[in-house]
C-alpha cells in the first residue's frame, strides 16, 4: 500500500469512528410514571441495537423540567431529546423550542396509538413529538379499611366524602383522604379533575371562566374536605410521592394519584398495604358527570438546537414503540390501543386497566395556551390561599383570574 493509500484509509477509518461516536443528551423527570431504572433499561436496549449512538440521561424533578428545557436553548450544548408535559406545546411551538415532526409520523403510528394520546404533542395542526406517557389520576382506596367501615368504593365525589366520614368515625384512620395540593402543578392537576367532574371550564371566549360554575364548586369541595377533617391537612404541602408514602404506609383510606402508584403500593415489598390496594376511575358528580380525569400525559420531542435530530428521532421511536411500552407497563400504561388486550400488559393489573378504560376516555385538558405557565402560577397561588383559609374560594379564584395573563 502506498503512503497516500494508507493515509486515505486512515482518514476513512477516522471518519467512521467519528460517525460511531454520536452522543445524545436526553432530559427526563425523576418522579411518577416510568422509574429511572425503567428509562435506563429502555435506553440500554436502544444503545445495544445502535452501538454508534450513546445517550446521556439526566433526571430532574417535574418542577424543574420546563425551566431546564427552556434555559438550555441558549446554552450552546443543551439537550437533543426532552420530555414535555401536555400543557407546553403551545408555548414551545411559539418559541421554537421543539422540532415539528409531523412529516415523520407514520400511518402505523397514527392508526395504532390511542387518539387521546396525540393531544399530548399536537398543537395548531402540527405534531411536536411522540406521546410517551399516557396518564391520568385515579382514585385509589384501601380495600381493608373500606371493608372495616362497611362502605363501597365511591362512584361520586359526594359518596367519597360520605365514605371518608364513615372511615373517620369508625376510628380507622384520622384523615382518610390524601391529595397533592402543594403550591405546584400537582395541585392544578387535582383541581382539574374536580373541575371536570363539576362541569367547569378554564377559559371561555378567551377569558378565564374557572372562577364560577364548576370551577368554583371544585375548590369549594376541596376546602370543605379540609374543614371537615376528611383530608389530611398536610395535603397542602404534598406532592405525588408524599401522597404515595402516606397511602402506602396505611395512613389514608383514599388517595388521588397517577397510574404509577398502583403497582408500587400494591406489589412492593416495602408497602404496608400490599395486596390491599383498589383503584377506580376518579368519580363524577350526580347529574353532571359519570367519571372525571385530568390529561396528565407527556411526550418526547427533539429540541430545535439538537445537532443530531435524526438520531434523536430514532431514540424517540424506540422509547415509544409498542414492544418497549408493553415491556414496561407496570408503572405507565401504553399509548398503543391494542396493548390493552395483550395479556403481557393486563395480567395482574386488570383492575387498573378497567379504571383506565373509563378514565382515559374522559381526560380533561388543562388550557392549551402560550400563557399557560402564568395562568398556572396564578391558579396555584389562588388554590393555596383558599386551602390555607386566607381567602374564600370565590375570592381566591377571582384573584387567580385577574392574574392569569389572559
DAHUDA-V883252 format. One record per residue. N is the residue number from 0. RES is the residue in one letter. PHI is phi in radians with two decimals (* if undefined). OMEGA is omega in degrees with one decimal (* if undefined). NEAR is the number of other C-alpha atoms within 10 Angstrom. Layout:
# DAHUDA-V883252
N | RES | PHI | OMEGA | NEAR
N | RES | PHI | OMEGA | NEAR
This chain:
# DAHUDA-V883252
0 | X | * | 178.1 | 7
1 | X | -1.26 | 178.6 | 7
2 | X | -1.05 | -179.7 | 8
3 | X | -1.13 | 180.0 | 9
4 | X | -1.11 | 178.6 | 10
5 | X | -1.11 | 179.9 | 11
6 | X | -1.12 | 179.3 | 12
7 | X | -1.11 | 178.9 | 12
8 | X | -1.11 | 178.9 | 13
9 | X | -1.12 | 179.0 | 12
10 | X | -1.10 | 179.5 | 12
11 | X | -1.10 | 178.4 | 12
12 | X | -1.12 | 179.1 | 12
13 | X | -1.11 | 179.5 | 12
14 | X | -1.12 | 178.2 | 11
15 | X | -1.10 | 179.3 | 12
16 | X | -1.11 | -179.8 | 12
17 | X | -1.12 | 178.9 | 11
18 | X | -1.13 | -175.9 | 12
19 | X | -1.48 | -176.8 | 14
20 | X | -2.07 | 176.2 | 12
21 | X | -1.18 | 178.9 | 15
22 | X | -2.06 | 176.0 | 17
23 | X | -1.85 | 173.5 | 21
24 | X | -1.89 | -175.4 | 18
25 | X | -2.17 | -177.3 | 22
26 | X | -1.95 | 178.6 | 21
27 | X | -2.21 | 177.0 | 20
28 | X | -1.81 | -175.3 | 20
29 | X | -1.79 | 176.3 | 17
30 | X | -2.88 | 177.1 | 15
31 | X | 0.96 | 179.5 | 19
32 | X | 0.85 | -177.8 | 22
33 | X | -1.07 | 176.8 | 22
34 | X | -1.38 | 176.0 | 16
35 | X | -1.05 | 179.2 | 17
36 | X | -1.10 | 177.8 | 9
37 | X | -1.06 | -176.9 | 16
38 | X | -1.14 | 177.3 | 14
39 | X | -1.13 | 179.8 | 15
40 | X | -1.20 | 176.5 | 14
41 | X | -1.03 | -178.3 | 19
42 | X | -1.17 | 178.9 | 20
43 | X | -1.07 | 179.1 | 15
44 | X | -1.18 | 175.9 | 14
45 | X | -1.17 | -178.8 | 21
46 | X | -1.16 | 177.6 | 15
47 | X | -1.13 | 179.0 | 11
48 | X | -1.43 | -178.7 | 11
49 | X | -2.32 | -174.0 | 14
50 | X | -1.09 | 179.2 | 13
51 | X | -1.43 | -177.6 | 16
52 | X | -2.10 | 173.8 | 19
53 | X | -1.93 | 179.7 | 19
54 | X | -2.05 | 174.3 | 19
55 | X | -1.57 | -177.7 | 14
56 | X | -1.77 | 173.5 | 16
57 | X | -2.28 | -179.2 | 14
58 | X | -2.05 | 176.0 | 14
59 | X | -2.33 | 173.9 | 14
60 | X | -1.04 | 179.9 | 11
61 | X | -0.89 | -175.6 | 19
62 | X | -1.05 | -179.6 | 13
63 | X | -1.78 | -172.2 | 12
64 | X | -1.15 | -178.3 | 19
65 | X | -1.11 | -175.6 | 17
66 | X | -1.14 | 179.0 | 10
67 | X | -1.08 | 179.4 | 15
68 | X | -1.15 | -176.1 | 20
69 | X | -1.14 | -178.1 | 15
70 | X | -1.15 | -178.2 | 10
71 | X | -1.23 | -175.2 | 15
72 | X | -1.12 | -178.8 | 18
73 | X | -1.85 | -173.5 | 10
74 | X | -1.59 | 179.9 | 10
75 | X | 1.60 | 179.0 | 9
76 | X | -1.47 | 173.6 | 12
77 | X | 1.21 | -175.1 | 22
78 | X | -1.99 | 173.8 | 25
79 | X | -1.69 | -179.0 | 25
80 | X | -2.21 | 178.9 | 29
81 | X | -2.33 | 172.0 | 25
82 | X | -1.48 | -179.9 | 23
83 | X | -2.38 | -178.0 | 29
84 | X | -1.42 | 179.8 | 19
85 | X | -1.04 | -175.8 | 26
86 | X | -1.50 | -172.0 | 24
87 | X | -1.82 | -177.3 | 21
88 | X | -0.95 | -179.8 | 29
89 | X | -1.07 | 178.5 | 20
90 | X | -1.16 | -177.0 | 18
91 | X | -1.13 | 178.7 | 20
92 | X | -1.15 | -178.7 | 19
93 | X | -1.18 | -177.6 | 10
94 | X | -1.87 | 175.8 | 12
95 | X | 0.98 | 178.1 | 14
96 | X | -1.48 | -176.0 | 20
97 | X | -2.02 | 177.9 | 26
98 | X | -1.41 | 172.9 | 18
99 | X | -1.25 | -176.5 | 20
100 | X | -1.95 | -176.9 | 16
101 | X | -0.89 | -176.6 | 14
102 | X | -1.30 | 178.3 | 8
103 | X | -1.65 | -178.8 | 12
104 | X | -1.31 | -177.2 | 13
105 | X | -1.47 | 176.4 | 10
106 | X | -1.08 | 179.1 | 8
107 | X | -1.11 | 177.6 | 8
108 | X | -1.11 | -177.7 | 16
109 | X | -1.07 | -176.9 | 12
110 | X | -1.37 | -172.4 | 11
111 | X | -1.55 | -176.9 | 15
112 | X | -1.52 | -179.2 | 20
113 | X | -0.97 | -176.8 | 19
114 | X | -0.94 | -178.8 | 14
115 | X | -1.11 | -178.7 | 16
116 | X | -1.19 | -177.3 | 25
117 | X | -1.18 | 178.1 | 22
118 | X | -1.11 | -179.5 | 20
119 | X | -1.20 | -170.9 | 29
120 | X | -2.07 | -175.8 | 27
121 | X | -1.63 | 173.9 | 21
122 | X | -2.68 | 175.4 | 20
123 | X | 0.91 | 174.6 | 8
124 | X | 1.44 | -179.5 | 7
125 | X | -2.21 | 177.1 | 14
126 | X | -1.88 | -177.0 | 24
127 | X | -1.95 | 178.2 | 26
128 | X | 2.73 | 177.1 | 31
129 | X | -2.02 | 173.3 | 30
130 | X | -1.07 | -177.3 | 30
131 | X | -2.27 | 177.3 | 28
132 | X | -1.88 | 175.2 | 26
133 | X | -1.80 | -169.2 | 24
134 | X | -2.57 | 170.9 | 26
135 | X | -2.57 | 178.8 | 25
136 | X | -1.63 | 179.9 | 27
137 | X | -2.07 | 173.9 | 27
138 | X | -1.66 | 176.8 | 21
139 | X | -1.65 | 178.8 | 28
140 | X | -2.54 | 178.7 | 24
141 | X | -1.60 | -174.7 | 25
142 | X | -1.02 | -178.4 | 19
143 | X | -1.14 | 179.7 | 15
144 | X | -1.12 | -179.7 | 20
145 | X | -1.16 | 178.6 | 19
146 | X | -1.12 | 179.5 | 12
147 | X | -1.13 | -179.8 | 12
148 | X | -1.49 | 179.1 | 18
149 | X | 1.28 | 179.7 | 12
150 | X | -2.15 | 179.7 | 17
151 | X | -1.74 | 173.5 | 13
152 | X | -0.98 | -173.9 | 20
153 | X | -1.24 | 177.0 | 20
154 | X | -1.77 | 177.9 | 17
155 | X | -2.33 | 177.9 | 19
156 | X | -1.17 | 174.9 | 20
157 | X | -1.13 | 178.1 | 15
158 | X | -1.17 | 176.6 | 18
159 | X | -1.09 | 179.4 | 21
160 | X | -1.06 | -179.7 | 20
161 | X | -1.17 | 179.2 | 15
162 | X | -1.15 | 178.8 | 23
163 | X | -1.10 | 178.3 | 28
164 | X | -1.11 | 179.4 | 22
165 | X | -1.14 | 178.3 | 19
166 | X | -1.12 | -179.3 | 26
167 | X | -1.15 | -178.3 | 19
168 | X | -1.18 | 177.1 | 12
169 | X | -1.39 | 178.4 | 14
170 | X | 1.29 | -176.3 | 11
171 | X | -1.35 | 176.6 | 17
172 | X | -2.67 | -173.9 | 17
173 | X | -1.18 | -179.0 | 19
174 | X | -2.14 | -170.3 | 24
175 | X | -1.20 | -173.1 | 28
176 | X | -2.05 | 175.8 | 31
177 | X | -2.11 | -178.2 | 29
178 | X | -2.32 | 175.8 | 27
179 | X | -1.78 | -172.9 | 27
180 | X | -1.98 | 173.3 | 27
181 | X | -1.11 | -179.8 | 21
182 | X | -1.28 | -175.0 | 20
183 | X | -2.77 | -179.9 | 21
184 | X | -1.07 | 178.6 | 19
185 | X | -0.99 | 179.8 | 21
186 | X | -1.16 | 178.7 | 26
187 | X | -1.13 | 178.6 | 22
188 | X | -1.15 | 176.7 | 23
189 | X | -1.11 | 179.7 | 20
190 | X | -1.10 | 179.2 | 23
191 | X | -1.08 | 177.9 | 27
192 | X | -1.02 | 180.0 | 28
193 | X | -1.23 | 178.0 | 30
194 | X | -1.01 | 179.7 | 27
195 | X | -1.13 | 179.7 | 26
196 | X | -1.11 | -177.5 | 29
197 | X | -1.52 | 175.4 | 24
198 | X | 1.34 | -177.8 | 17
199 | X | -1.50 | 177.2 | 20
200 | X | -2.40 | 175.4 | 22
201 | X | -1.49 | -175.6 | 21
202 | X | -2.37 | 173.7 | 17
203 | X | -2.37 | -179.3 | 9
204 | X | 0.94 | 176.0 | 6
205 | X | 1.37 | -178.6 | 9
206 | X | -2.11 | 178.0 | 13
207 | X | -1.02 | 179.8 | 21
208 | X | -2.27 | -175.2 | 19
209 | X | -1.33 | -175.6 | 25
210 | X | -1.43 | 178.2 | 26
211 | X | -2.50 | 176.9 | 17
212 | X | 1.01 | -176.9 | 14
213 | X | -1.12 | 177.7 | 21
214 | X | -1.15 | 177.6 | 25
215 | X | -1.21 | 178.7 | 24
216 | X | -1.05 | 179.8 | 20
217 | X | -1.08 | -179.2 | 25
218 | X | -1.23 | 176.1 | 26
219 | X | -1.11 | 175.9 | 16
220 | X | -1.13 | -179.8 | 19
221 | X | -1.06 | -177.6 | 21
222 | X | -1.19 | 179.1 | 18
223 | X | -1.14 | -179.4 | 14
224 | X | -1.17 | 174.8 | 20
225 | X | -1.26 | -177.4 | 19
226 | X | -1.09 | -179.3 | 13
227 | X | -1.47 | 178.9 | 11
228 | X | 1.25 | -179.7 | 16
229 | X | -1.55 | -179.4 | 24
230 | X | -1.83 | 178.7 | 26
231 | X | -1.03 | -178.1 | 20
232 | X | -1.06 | 177.7 | 19
233 | X | -1.31 | 175.7 | 16
234 | X | -0.99 | 179.1 | 20
235 | X | -1.11 | 179.7 | 20
236 | X | -2.06 | -174.2 | 16
237 | X | -1.48 | 161.4 | 22
238 | X | -1.84 | -172.4 | 19
239 | X | -1.04 | -179.5 | 22
240 | X | -1.19 | 175.3 | 14
241 | X | -1.17 | 178.0 | 16
242 | X | -1.09 | 178.6 | 27
243 | X | -1.05 | -178.6 | 26
244 | X | -1.09 | -179.7 | 16
245 | X | -1.12 | -179.3 | 18
246 | X | -1.17 | -177.4 | 27
247 | X | -1.17 | 177.7 | 25
248 | X | -1.44 | 179.7 | 15
249 | X | 1.43 | -178.0 | 20
250 | X | -1.82 | 176.3 | 21
251 | X | -2.67 | 176.8 | 27
252 | X | -1.59 | -178.0 | 27
253 | X | -2.37 | 175.8 | 29
254 | X | -2.73 | 173.2 | 26
255 | X | -1.73 | -177.4 | 25
256 | X | -2.80 | -178.0 | 26
257 | X | -1.35 | -177.9 | 21
258 | X | -0.88 | -170.0 | 27
259 | X | -1.00 | -175.4 | 21
260 | X | -1.22 | -173.7 | 29
261 | X | -1.02 | -177.0 | 24
262 | X | -1.32 | 177.6 | 18
263 | X | -1.16 | -178.7 | 17
264 | X | -1.41 | -172.7 | 24
265 | X | -1.61 | -174.4 | 20
266 | X | -2.27 | -177.3 | 17
267 | X | -1.21 | -179.3 | 14
268 | X | -1.13 | -178.2 | 10
269 | X | -1.55 | 179.3 | 12
270 | X | -1.60 | 178.9 | 18
271 | X | -1.41 | 178.9 | 16
272 | X | -1.98 | 179.9 | 20
273 | X | -0.93 | 179.5 | 19
274 | X | 1.42 | -177.9 | 15
275 | X | -1.99 | -173.0 | 17
276 | X | -1.54 | 173.3 | 22
277 | X | -1.93 | 179.8 | 17
278 | X | -2.59 | 174.8 | 24
279 | X | -2.38 | 172.4 | 22
280 | X | -1.07 | 178.4 | 27
281 | X | -0.98 | -172.6 | 28
282 | X | -1.18 | 175.0 | 25
283 | X | -1.97 | 178.7 | 24
284 | X | -2.19 | -176.9 | 19
285 | X | -0.90 | 177.7 | 15
286 | X | 1.43 | -178.2 | 7
287 | X | -2.10 | -176.0 | 12
288 | X | -2.62 | 177.8 | 15
289 | X | -1.58 | 178.1 | 16
290 | X | -2.42 | 176.7 | 25
291 | X | -2.46 | -178.1 | 30
292 | X | -2.93 | 174.5 | 31
293 | X | -1.90 | 175.2 | 28
294 | X | -1.40 | -180.0 | 26
295 | X | -1.93 | -175.4 | 22
296 | X | -1.33 | -178.5 | 25
297 | X | -2.47 | -178.3 | 25
298 | X | -2.20 | 174.9 | 25
299 | X | -1.99 | -178.1 | 29
300 | X | -2.30 | 177.3 | 29
301 | X | -1.73 | 179.4 | 27
302 | X | -1.29 | -179.4 | 28
303 | X | -1.21 | 179.5 | 17
304 | X | -1.65 | -178.4 | 20
305 | X | -1.11 | 175.7 | 21
306 | X | -1.60 | -178.2 | 16
307 | X | -2.35 | -176.3 | 16
308 | X | -1.10 | 179.1 | 18
309 | X | -1.14 | 178.4 | 10
310 | X | -1.17 | 178.5 | 21
311 | X | -1.09 | 178.2 | 26
312 | X | -1.16 | 176.6 | 20
313 | X | -0.99 | -179.2 | 12
314 | X | -1.14 | -179.8 | 23
315 | X | -1.12 | 178.6 | 22
316 | X | -1.04 | 177.7 | 19
317 | X | -1.12 | -175.5 | 18
318 | X | -1.13 | -178.0 | 20
319 | X | -1.75 | -177.3 | 22
320 | X | -1.17 | -177.8 | 18
321 | X | -1.09 | 178.7 | 20
322 | X | -1.03 | 179.9 | 13
323 | X | -1.18 | -178.9 | 17
324 | X | -1.13 | 178.9 | 23
325 | X | -1.16 | -178.4 | 22
326 | X | -1.20 | -176.4 | 13
327 | X | -2.05 | -174.9 | 20
328 | X | -1.68 | -179.2 | 19
329 | X | -1.45 | -177.1 | 22
330 | X | -1.97 | 178.6 | 19
331 | X | -2.60 | -176.4 | 23
332 | X | -1.37 | -174.7 | 25
333 | X | -1.16 | 175.8 | 29
334 | X | -1.52 | -174.1 | 27
335 | X | -1.55 | -174.7 | 24
336 | X | -1.04 | -175.5 | 15
337 | X | -1.24 | 179.2 | 12
338 | X | -1.14 | -174.6 | 20
339 | X | -1.35 | 171.9 | 19
340 | X | -2.04 | 180.0 | 11
341 | X | -1.58 | -179.6 | 11
342 | X | -0.96 | 179.4 | 12
343 | X | -1.11 | 179.0 | 13
344 | X | -1.62 | -171.1 | 20
345 | X | -1.46 | -174.1 | 19
346 | X | -1.03 | 178.8 | 11
347 | X | 1.51 | 177.4 | 13
348 | X | -2.40 | 179.4 | 15
349 | X | -1.05 | -179.4 | 13
350 | X | -1.13 | 178.3 | 15
351 | X | -1.15 | 179.4 | 20
352 | X | -1.07 | 179.2 | 21
353 | X | -1.10 | 177.6 | 15
354 | X | -1.18 | -179.1 | 18
355 | X | -1.14 | -179.6 | 24
356 | X | -1.04 | 179.2 | 12
357 | X | -1.51 | -175.8 | 17
358 | X | -1.22 | -177.7 | 24
359 | X | -1.13 | -178.4 | 23
360 | X | -1.34 | -176.1 | 14
361 | X | -2.18 | -178.5 | 21
362 | X | -1.01 | -178.6 | 22
363 | X | -1.68 | -176.8 | 22
364 | X | -1.46 | 163.7 | 21
365 | X | -1.28 | -169.7 | 20
366 | X | -1.01 | 175.2 | 17
367 | X | -1.57 | -177.7 | 16
368 | X | -2.48 | 176.9 | 17
369 | X | -1.06 | 179.8 | 19
370 | X | -1.62 | -172.7 | 15
371 | X | -1.03 | -176.7 | 19
372 | X | -1.01 | 179.2 | 17
373 | X | -1.14 | 179.3 | 14
374 | X | -1.11 | -179.7 | 21
375 | X | -1.10 | 179.3 | 22
376 | X | -1.04 | 179.1 | 18
377 | X | -1.14 | -179.8 | 20
378 | X | -1.21 | 176.6 | 28
379 | X | -0.99 | 180.0 | 22
380 | X | -1.13 | 179.4 | 20
381 | X | -1.11 | 178.0 | 27
382 | X | -1.05 | -178.5 | 29
383 | X | -1.12 | 179.2 | 21
384 | X | -1.05 | 179.5 | 19
385 | X | -1.19 | -178.8 | 20
386 | X | -1.18 | 178.1 | 26
387 | X | -1.50 | -179.8 | 14
388 | X | 1.35 | -179.6 | 13
389 | X | -1.41 | 178.8 | 12
390 | X | -2.72 | 174.9 | 16
391 | X | -1.25 | 177.5 | 18
392 | X | -0.93 | -179.5 | 27
393 | X | -1.14 | 179.4 | 19
394 | X | -1.12 | -177.8 | 16
395 | X | -1.10 | -178.6 | 24
396 | X | -1.30 | 175.3 | 28
397 | X | -1.09 | 178.0 | 20
398 | X | -1.11 | 179.2 | 18
399 | X | -1.12 | 179.5 | 23
400 | X | -1.12 | -179.9 | 22
401 | X | -1.14 | -176.8 | 14
402 | X | -1.76 | -172.0 | 18
403 | X | -1.34 | -178.7 | 19
404 | X | 1.46 | 179.9 | 16
405 | X | -1.60 | * | 15
